Amino acid sequence: MSTRPELAWFKSSYSGSQGDSCVEVAVTERAVCVRDSKDVTHPYFTAGRGEWSRFVGFVTEA
């Protein structure tokens, strides 16, 4: 039986101080996990590290 390791979640340094519209990410060896910080009980989604890098590059140019 395999157990999932605990993820180390953190908020972006761009998150507002009121915490009302934030996401949290957790980086693993193969992927980046993303969840809604307002309700951490909901499922999170996972993007491959390459896909996440392209996404971040796109939004920082916008």
C-alpha positions in Angstrom: 0.0 0.0 0.0 1.4 3.4 -1.0 0.8 6.6 0.9 0.8 10.1 -0.6 3.3 12.4 1.0 2.0 15.6 2.6 2.3 18.5 0.2 3.9 21.8 1.3 1.3 24.4 0.2 2.2 28.1 -0.1 0.5 31.2 -1.4 1.9 33.5 -4.0 3.8 36.6 -2.9 1.2 38.5 -5.0 -1.7 37.3 -2.8 -3.6 40.1 -1.2 -3.5 40.6 2.6 -7.2 39.8 2.9 -6.9 36.3 1.5 -10.1 36.4 -0.4 -8.9 35.5 -3.9 -5.8 33.4 -3.6 -4.6 30.1 -4.8 -2.0 27.9 -3.2 0.6 25.8 -4.9 2.7 22.8 -3.9 5.7 21.8 -6.0 6.6 18.1 -6.3 9.4 16.4 -8.2 7.1 16.0 -11.3 4.3 18.5 -11.0 2.8 21.6 -9.5 -0.4 21.2 -7.6 -2.9 24.1 -7.4 -5.8 24.6 -5.0 -8.2 27.3 -3.9 -7.0 28.8 -0.6 -10.5 29.6 0.5 -11.6 26.0 0.6 -8.7 23.6 0.9 -11.1 20.6 1.2 -11.9 20.8 -2.5 -9.8 18.7 -4.9 -6.7 20.4 -6.4 -5.5 20.1 -9.9 -2.0 19.1 -11.0 0.0 20.5 -13.9 3.3 19.1 -15.2 6.3 21.3 -14.4 6.8 22.2 -18.1 3.1 23.2 -18.5 3.2 25.2 -15.3 6.3 27.1 -16.5 4.7 28.0 -19.8 1.5 29.1 -18.0 3.5 31.4 -15.6 5.5 32.8 -18.5 2.3 33.6 -20.3 0.6 35.4 -17.4 3.7 37.4 -16.5 3.8 38.8 -20.0 0.2 39.8 -20.0 
